[in-house]
Amino acid sequence: MAQSAAKSTKKSFEGLGILVLVINLIIGILFFTFVCGADGNFKENGDPKPGNFLGIIYKGGFIVPVLFALFLTVLVFAVERFMTINKAKGNGSIQTFLQKVKYHLSNRDIDAALKECDRQKGSVANVVQAGLHKYAEMRTDKDATTEQKVLNISKEIEEATALEMPALEKHLPILATIASIGTLIALLGTVLGMIRAFAALATEGTPDPSALSAGISEALVNTAIGIGTSAFAIIFYNVFTGMIDKLTYGIDEMGFSITQTFSAQEN
């Protein structure tokens, strides 16, 4: 049941990711066309005005709006992940919360431990709370052996973790994908720009300076935006993965502590 719920949640997250990407692509096209391509950014001969960065970006060609969309998608999901993972931590320090729960369990005070979960909130507290409820249930079970009770508690914690993890890890595959394809798309724009530049050099007589500069601009602009987009995606992906690993470690630590404490108190 937990696996089916996780799969359903994952599908909804993927649909949202595609929607965000489409919206950002529309924004990128509009920005590229009406802001970067505004007449005020160019001289009469169509070249960007000296020092006009927007005009230079416009010369990057039709690949630029796609790179804009990828960059905006990275920013959107970076903000969303930061807010979500911070919320998953709950109120206050995770380590302090875990120490309090361990203290109450060692004193056989499950109600006090559950109150700590209510105060802490977040994904870690939700998993611990599920484990504590099963802990209390197993204490009143007279039929199962200690090993079976410990196994049931461990299974409950695993199922609760399986329900929480998709919410923590959603959209991270999108960041990882953008980190890879951002550079490739930029490389495509770079190659197209270089083709234009070499075509200008290949003309008979004096090469067309305007066509030559346009090709070089297209190559360099795409390279810069693509590399920047991939770099941000990689940085954010690693940061969020590290934050999730800390939460997962806290869950594993508390799960082990709950089962060990139960086993010790039953024997």
N, C-alpha and C positions, 0 to 999 in steps of 0.2 A: 504493500500500500504506500509505503514511504517512497519507494522507487518510482511508482506511477505518478505520485504527486510531484516529485522532483523533475520528472520528464515533462510533465505538463507545464510546470513553471519555467523550465528551460526553453520550451517552444515559445511561450509568451515573451520571454526576454529576447529571443532571436528576432521575433516579429517587431518588437520595439526598436531593436538595433537597426533593422533595415529601414524602418520609418524615419528614424533620426538621420540616417545616411542620405535618404532621398531628400528630406527637407534641407539638409546642409548643402546638397548638390544644387538645389534650386537657389539657395542663398548665394552660393559661390558663383553661379552663372549670372545672377542679377548684379552682384558686386563687380564681377569682372566686366560685364557689359556696360553698366551705367556709371560706375565709379571710376574704374581703371580706364575704361574706354571713352570717358568724357572728352569733348572737344578741347576743353581748356588745358588738357594735359599734353597736347601735341602742337607742333609748329605747322605751318601751312603745308609743308611737304610731307606731313605724316609722321615725321620723326618725333620722339619724345622731347619735350623741352629740357634743357640742361638742368640736371638735379631733380627732375620730376620722377619720383620713384614709382608712382602709380602708372605713369605712361610706360616706364620701362617694364613693369610687370605685365602690362597689356600686350607688349611685344612678345611675351612668352608663348603665346598661342593658345589653342583650344584645350591643351592639357592642364593649363593653370587652374580653371574652375574645378576640375576633378581633384587636384591637389588641395585647393581651398577647402573642398568638402571633407576630405580626409583629415585635414588639420582641425577644422571645426569639430568634427566627430571626436577626435582625440580630446579636445578641450572639454566638450560636453560630458563625455564619459569619465574624464578625470575628476571633474567637479562632483559628478553623481556618485562615483565610487568612494571618493574621499568622505562625502557626507554619510553614505550608507555604512561604510566600515567603521567610522567613528561612532555612529549610532549603535552599531553592533557591539562595540566595547561596553556600552552601558554607562552608568554614572560612576565616575571614580576609577581608581586603579584596579586592573584585573587581578594583580597579585595580592593586593589587600583584600579584595573580595574572596579570593580562593583561600587565603589564610583564615579569614573569619569563618567560612563554611567548614573548613577542616577542624577548627577549634570547637565549633558547636557539635560536629559529628563525634569528635572524641569524647565529648561530654554527654553523648546520646540525646542531644536536644535538636531533633529534626525540625520542630516548629520554628526555632530560632534561625536555623539554616535556611528554611524556606522564606522567612521574612527578609533575610539578606538578599535572596534572589529577587524578591519583589522590589527591594530598594535599588538593586543594581540594574536590573532590566538588561536588555540586549540579548544577542545570540548566545553568548557564553552562559549567561544566567538562565536562559530558557532551557539549554541542554542540561545544566546542573539541576534545575528544578525538576525536569522530567526524571532524572536519575534518582533524586531524593524521594519523589512520590513513589517510584517503584521500590526504593529502599524501605519506605514505611510499610508498603504493601507486603513485602517479603518478610518483614519482622512478625507479621500476624499469620503468615502461612505455616501451618503445622505439618503439612503433608510432604512438601518438597524437602530435599536434602540441602545442606549448605552449599554444595557445589552447584546444584540446580538454581538456587536462589541467586548466587553470584552471577551465574550465566544469564539469568533473566534480567538482572540489573544492567549488565554489560550490553545486552541486546537492546534494552530500552535506550541507553545512552547513545548507542550506534545509530538507532533509528532517528532519534532526535537530532543528532549531528547531520544525518543524511538530509533532513528537512531544512536545516539552517544553511548548509554549505552552498547550495545553488544561489541563494540570495547574496552570499558574500562573493562568489566567483563570477557572477553574471557580468557580461560585457568585457571581461578580461580577454577572451578569445578574439574579440574585435580589435582590441588594442594590439594584440600579438600579430594579427593579420595585417593591420595597417603598418606596423613596424617593418613587415617584410615587403608588402606590395608598394608602399610609399616610394621606396628607392627605385623599384622596378618601373613604376609609372613615370617617375622623374627621369629615369634613364631613357625611356621611350621619347619623352619630350626633348631630351638632350640630343638624341640621335636625329630626330626630325629637324632640330635647329641646325645641327652640323651639316645635314644634307642640304638645307637651304643655303648655308654659308658656302659650301663647296660648289653649289650650283652657280652662285654669284661669281666665284673665282673662275669658273669654267667658261664664262661668257667670252666671246671674242672681243678683242681690244681691251679697253680699260674695264676692270670689274666694276659692277654697280655698287658704290659704297653703301647706299641705303639698304639694298638687299643683303649685302654682306653683314652689316651691323644688325639687321633684323634677325638673321640666322644665328649670330653669336648671342644676341640678347635672349632669343628663345631657348638656346642651349643652357646658358648660365642661370636664367631665372628658374627654369624647371629643376635644374640641379639643386639650387639653393633651397627652394621651397620643399622639394622632396626629401632632401637630407634632413632639414629641420623638422619636418613632420615625423619622419621615422625616429629621429633622436628623441623627440618628446614622447612618442608612443613607447619606446623601449624604457625610458626613465620611469614613466608612470606605471608601466606594467611591473617592473621590478619593485617599485615602492609598494604598490598594492599587494603584490604577492608576498612580500616580506611582512606586511601588516596582517595578512590573513594567516600566514604561518604562525605568527605570535598568538593569534586567537585560537588556532587549532591546537597549538602546544598547550595552552591553558585548559582547553577542553579535555585533551588527553590526560593531562596531569590530574585534573579533578576527577575524571572517570576512574583512573587507576586508584586514586585515594579513596573514593567512595566504596569501590569493591573490596579493597584491602581492609578498610575500617569495618565493613560489614562482616567480612570473613573472620576478622580478629574478635569481634564482639560476639559472634555466634559460637566460636570455639572456646 
